[in-house]
Amino acid sequence: MSDAGLPASVEALHRVQQDPHRLGHRAHGARDPRPGTGQGATGPAAKRILVGYGFWIYLLSDIVIFSCFFAAFAVQRHATAGGPTVGDIVDIPRVGWETAVLLLSSYTCMLSFAASNARNLLWTQILLLLTGLLGLVFVLLELQEFVDLASRGITPQRSAMLTSFFGLVGLHGVHVTAGGLWLATMMAQIQVKGFRPEINHRLICFNLFWHALDIVWIGIFTIVYLMGAVA
């Protein structure tokens, strides 16, 4: 019996049986796209999947950039040109506070996402505010470190090691600052628009971004500061 003589629902079932694994191959005489191939009635992937996938690509590109800065520091860490070494510029207590503050902000960021999933506006805003304030404290501590080094004549142009040091640590600080601005924007959007699907998609992306910055900072704290202090 041909497909033409079947009702639409039976015809669709018959075609799926002809292609049980839904590989998208067309049966003889079939002119419409197969179910499950992202075409026709099934449509493309959901927007949440597309947004998440695209943002992961951005994060991977950002990791590549940080990897280049890590590699530059690893190569130049002994190129001091007779100036201060890494051990001379490391302030472990201050960096310890920076690390604690940033990790705590990651925890509050995770709690804010849980509150947004529960559609609790008050706690979402409170936890996002705490995340932003902790990020601000981190940036201020980092700026204090840079100002203190500059007051002692330790600037990026003094040696290749210092150039790579300021470049790597400063790049991370710029990302945290941009994340804080993004966070303020998200808080305003949640307050005005509520928990719309597109807002939730942006919150997912922000959480990915903020946690990625924490991972990068753990690398900086270990490779630059702890290993530099031991050396």
Beta strands, then each sheet from edge to edge (+ up, - down):
end
